[in-house]
């Protein structure tokens, strides 16, 4: 039972992050490789807020989303003039900068979480408190699973409301023909800033939930591999539609778990998982480029 709840928590966390990336990549058409770094911003902000500032779960959650949304300007401002390959390179640069900060913002002897040793380098931050809501300490896996489902449902509802609004149609028109949207008098620059800020803030919510559940974080949460994993979730499930990211998150989380029950040496499993990810992407791009949950194309 605990194993099933553990998978449910991970599905909720990565579902939130995949939904957030779908706002930018699926509806705006901006392919970003820096999403894991904003997931990490949520992790570290939550860790510092709870361990050093003494904040409870909800204030730390709001602070994590606010910091990530503010830092999203590092991507949204270049998006005013850059698109395509140029924007991807900028997002890769932001990814590497934030990863390097997580790995190197440390001073020997200083307390983790302080300004001199904010991330504690490669050692990471340990003993992150479990969530506390309305005076209740959520220490068991069942209560955290319920919290994660509530957060996923809230993010789904927020995403649904946003993507049914005229603002979402502006994003889609900007994705299909940005010049035409500008010609109609639409404020394309503001829409990009808003979409990226909402997306990064939502990714930080997933990061805060992850930190509260695992109770330990290190720079690997900001690695390029994590960004690639989330991007694969969106592409496999189907970008630009509501249910695609959840389907992709379920498939890519299920693959390594299925491999646990196959009699394969541990040294081979990690490489085999990457091989399967690559094969899945190739097959998807060839036979169903719109994703598993994408709408069928009329030929």
C-alpha positions as CSV (number, residue, x, y, z in Angstrom):
1,X,0.0,0.0,0.0
2,X,2.8,2.4,0.9
3,X,4.4,1.7,-2.5
4,X,1.2,2.6,-4.3
5,X,0.9,5.8,-2.3
6,X,4.5,6.6,-3.0
7,X,3.9,6.3,-6.8
8,X,0.7,8.4,-6.4
9,X,2.7,11.2,-4.8
10,X,5.4,11.1,-7.5
11,X,2.7,11.1,-10.2
12,X,1.1,14.2,-8.6
13,X,4.4,16.0,-8.3
14,X,5.5,15.4,-11.9
15,X,1.9,15.9,-13.1
16,X,2.0,19.4,-11.7
17,X,5.3,20.1,-13.3
18,X,4.2,18.7,-16.7
19,X,1.0,20.7,-16.6
20,X,3.0,23.9,-15.9
21,X,5.4,23.2,-18.8
22,X,2.4,22.6,-21.2
23,X,1.3,26.2,-20.7
24,X,4.6,27.4,-22.1
25,X,5.5,24.8,-24.6
26,X,2.0,23.5,-25.6
27,X,0.1,26.7,-25.8
28,X,2.7,29.4,-26.3
29,X,4.9,27.3,-28.5
30,X,8.1,28.2,-26.6
31,X,10.3,25.1,-26.1
32,X,12.2,25.7,-22.8
33,X,14.9,23.4,-21.4
34,X,15.1,25.3,-18.0
35,X,11.9,24.0,-16.4
36,X,13.7,21.7,-13.9
37,X,15.7,24.7,-12.6
38,X,12.5,26.4,-11.6
39,X,11.3,23.2,-10.0
40,X,14.6,23.3,-8.1
41,X,13.9,27.0,-7.1
42,X,10.7,25.8,-5.5
43,X,12.6,23.0,-3.7
44,X,15.3,25.2,-2.3
45,X,13.0,28.1,-1.4
46,X,10.7,25.8,0.5
47,X,13.7,24.2,2.3
48,X,15.2,27.5,3.4
49,X,11.8,28.9,4.3
50,X,10.9,26.0,6.6
51,X,14.3,25.2,8.1
52,X,15.6,28.7,8.6
53,X,12.7,31.0,8.5
54,X,10.3,28.7,10.4
55,X,7.4,29.2,7.9
56,X,4.6,26.7,7.7
57,X,3.7,24.8,4.6
58,X,1.3,27.3,3.0
59,X,3.4,30.4,3.4
60,X,6.5,28.5,2.3
61,X,4.5,27.3,-0.7
62,X,3.4,30.8,-1.7
63,X,7.0,32.1,-1.2
64,X,8.3,29.4,-3.5
65,X,5.9,30.2,-6.3
66,X,6.6,33.9,-5.9
67,X,10.4,33.6,-6.1
68,X,10.1,31.3,-9.1
69,X,7.7,33.6,-10.9
70,X,10.0,36.5,-10.3
71,X,13.0,34.6,-11.5
72,X,11.1,33.6,-14.7
73,X,12.0,37.0,-16.1
74,X,15.3,35.5,-17.0
75,X,13.5,33.5,-19.6
76,X,10.5,35.7,-20.5
77,X,12.4,38.9,-21.3
78,X,14.6,37.2,-23.9
79,X,11.4,35.6,-25.3
80,X,10.4,39.1,-26.4
81,X,12.8,39.0,-29.3
82,X,14.0,35.4,-29.5
83,X,12.2,32.3,-30.6
84,X,13.0,28.9,-32.0
85,X,16.6,27.7,-31.7
86,X,17.7,31.0,-30.2
87,X,15.2,30.8,-27.4
88,X,16.1,27.1,-26.7
89,X,19.8,28.2,-26.3
90,X,18.8,30.9,-23.9
91,X,16.8,28.5,-21.8
92,X,19.7,26.1,-21.7
93,X,21.9,28.9,-20.5
94,X,19.4,29.8,-17.7
95,X,19.2,26.1,-16.8
96,X,23.0,25.8,-16.5
97,X,23.3,29.1,-14.5
98,X,20.7,28.0,-11.9
99,X,22.2,24.5,-11.7
100,X,25.6,26.0,-11.1
101,X,24.2,28.2,-8.4
102,X,22.6,25.2,-6.7
103,X,25.9,23.3,-6.9
104,X,28.3,26.1,-5.9
105,X,26.5,28.5,-3.5
106,X,28.2,27.2,-0.4
107,X,30.7,28.3,2.2
108,X,32.5,25.7,4.3
109,X,31.5,25.9,7.9
110,X,28.4,28.1,7.4
111,X,25.0,26.8,8.3
112,X,23.0,25.4,5.4
113,X,20.2,27.8,4.3
114,X,22.0,31.0,5.4
115,X,23.0,33.6,2.8
116,X,26.6,32.5,2.8
117,X,25.6,28.8,2.3
118,X,22.2,29.0,0.7
119,X,22.2,25.6,-1.1
120,X,25.0,23.8,0.8
121,X,26.5,22.8,-2.5
122,X,26.6,19.1,-3.5
123,X,25.7,18.1,0.1
124,X,22.2,19.6,-0.3
125,X,19.8,20.4,2.5
126,X,18.6,17.7,4.8
127,X,16.0,17.5,7.6
128,X,13.3,19.5,5.7
129,X,10.1,19.4,7.8
130,X,7.1,17.5,6.8
131,X,4.0,19.7,5.9
132,X,2.0,21.3,8.6
133,X,-1.6,22.4,7.8
134,X,-3.9,24.1,10.3
135,X,-1.8,22.9,13.1
136,X,-1.8,19.3,11.9
137,X,1.5,17.6,11.2
138,X,1.3,15.5,8.0
139,X,4.0,12.9,8.8
140,X,2.5,9.7,7.4
141,X,2.6,8.8,3.7
142,X,-1.2,8.6,3.4
143,X,-1.8,12.2,4.5
144,X,0.9,13.5,2.2
145,X,-0.7,11.5,-0.7
146,X,-4.0,13.2,0.0
147,X,-2.2,16.6,0.1
148,X,-0.5,15.9,-3.2
149,X,-3.8,14.9,-4.9
150,X,-5.4,18.1,-3.6
151,X,-2.5,20.2,-5.0
152,X,-2.7,18.3,-8.4
153,X,-6.5,18.9,-8.6
154,X,-6.0,22.6,-7.7
155,X,-3.4,23.0,-10.5
156,X,-5.6,21.1,-12.9
157,X,-8.5,23.3,-12.1
158,X,-6.4,26.5,-12.4
159,X,-4.9,25.3,-15.7
160,X,-8.4,24.4,-17.0
161,X,-9.8,27.8,-16.1
162,X,-6.9,29.6,-17.7
163,X,-6.9,27.5,-20.9
164,X,-10.7,28.0,-21.4
165,X,-10.3,31.8,-21.2
166,X,-9.7,34.3,-24.0
167,X,-6.2,34.6,-22.7
168,X,-5.5,31.0,-23.8
169,X,-6.8,31.8,-27.3
170,X,-4.3,34.6,-27.4
171,X,-1.5,32.2,-26.5
172,X,-2.6,29.8,-29.2
173,X,-2.8,32.5,-31.8
174,X,0.6,33.7,-30.7
175,X,1.9,30.2,-31.1
176,X,0.5,29.8,-34.6
177,X,1.3,33.2,-36.0
178,X,2.9,35.8,-33.6
179,X,3.1,38.5,-36.3
180,X,-0.6,38.2,-37.0
181,X,-1.4,38.5,-33.3
182,X,0.7,41.7,-33.1
183,X,-1.1,43.0,-36.2
184,X,-4.4,42.6,-34.4
185,X,-3.1,44.8,-31.6
186,X,-2.5,42.1,-29.0
187,X,0.2,42.6,-26.4
188,X,2.2,39.6,-27.2
189,X,5.1,40.5,-24.9
190,X,2.9,40.8,-21.8
191,X,1.2,37.4,-22.6
192,X,4.6,35.7,-22.8
193,X,5.7,37.2,-19.4
194,X,2.4,36.1,-17.8
195,X,2.5,32.6,-19.3
196,X,6.1,31.9,-18.3
197,X,5.5,33.4,-14.8
198,X,2.5,31.2,-14.2
199,X,4.3,28.2,-15.6
200,X,7.4,28.6,-13.4
201,X,5.4,29.4,-10.3
202,X,3.4,26.2,-10.8
203,X,6.6,24.2,-11.3
204,X,7.8,25.6,-8.0
205,X,4.7,24.3,-6.3
206,X,5.7,20.9,-7.4
207,X,9.2,21.5,-6.2
208,X,8.0,22.5,-2.8
209,X,5.8,19.4,-2.5
210,X,8.7,17.3,-3.5
211,X,11.0,18.8,-0.9
212,X,8.4,18.4,1.8
213,X,7.9,14.7,1.0
214,X,11.5,13.6,0.4
215,X,12.9,15.8,3.3
216,X,16.2,16.2,1.4
217,X,17.3,18.0,-1.8
218,X,20.5,18.4,-3.7
219,X,21.5,20.0,-7.1
220,X,20.4,17.0,-9.1
221,X,16.8,18.3,-8.9
222,X,18.0,21.1,-11.2
223,X,19.8,18.9,-13.7
224,X,19.2,18.9,-17.4
225,X,18.1,15.3,-17.2
226,X,15.1,16.4,-15.1
227,X,14.2,19.1,-17.7
228,X,14.4,16.5,-20.4
229,X,12.2,14.1,-18.4
230,X,9.4,16.7,-17.9
231,X,9.6,17.7,-21.6
232,X,9.3,14.1,-22.6
233,X,6.2,13.8,-20.5
234,X,4.6,16.7,-22.3
235,X,5.6,15.4,-25.8
236,X,4.6,11.8,-25.1
237,X,1.2,12.7,-23.6
238,X,0.5,15.4,-26.1
239,X,1.3,19.1,-25.9
240,X,-1.3,21.8,-26.3
241,X,-4.2,19.8,-24.7
242,X,-5.5,19.5,-21.2
243,X,-5.0,15.8,-20.4
244,X,-1.8,15.2,-22.3
245,X,0.7,16.1,-19.6
246,X,-1.0,13.8,-17.1
247,X,-0.9,10.8,-19.5
248,X,2.8,11.5,-20.3
249,X,3.7,11.7,-16.6
250,X,1.9,8.4,-15.9
251,X,3.7,6.6,-18.8
252,X,7.2,7.8,-18.0
253,X,6.8,7.2,-14.3
254,X,5.5,3.7,-15.0
255,X,8.4,2.7,-17.2
256,X,11.1,2.6,-14.5
257,X,8.7,1.0,-12.0
258,X,7.9,-1.8,-14.4
259,X,11.6,-2.4,-14.8
260,X,11.9,-3.0,-11.1
261,X,10.0,-6.2,-11.5
262,X,12.1,-7.5,-14.4
263,X,15.1,-9.6,-13.5
264,X,17.8,-7.2,-14.8
265,X,20.9,-6.1,-12.9
266,X,20.7,-2.7,-11.3
267,X,23.8,-1.5,-13.3
268,X,21.8,-2.1,-16.5
269,X,18.5,-0.7,-15.5
270,X,19.4,2.9,-15.6
271,X,20.9,2.7,-19.1
272,X,18.0,0.6,-20.2
273,X,15.5,3.2,-18.9
274,X,17.2,5.9,-21.0
275,X,17.2,3.6,-24.0
276,X,13.4,3.0,-23.6
277,X,12.8,6.7,-23.2
278,X,14.6,7.4,-26.5
279,X,12.7,4.6,-28.3
280,X,9.4,5.8,-27.0
281,X,10.1,9.3,-28.3
282,X,11.2,8.1,-31.7
283,X,8.2,5.9,-32.1
284,X,5.9,8.7,-30.9
285,X,7.4,11.3,-33.3
286,X,7.0,8.9,-36.2
287,X,3.6,7.3,-35.6
288,X,1.8,9.8,-33.4
289,X,3.5,13.2,-33.2
290,X,0.5,14.8,-31.5
291,X,1.0,12.6,-28.4
292,X,-1.0,9.7,-26.8
293,X,-3.8,12.0,-25.6
294,X,-3.6,14.5,-28.5
295,X,-6.4,15.1,-30.9
296,X,-6.4,13.1,-34.1
297,X,-5.4,14.9,-37.2
298,X,-7.8,14.9,-40.2
299,X,-5.8,13.9,-43.3
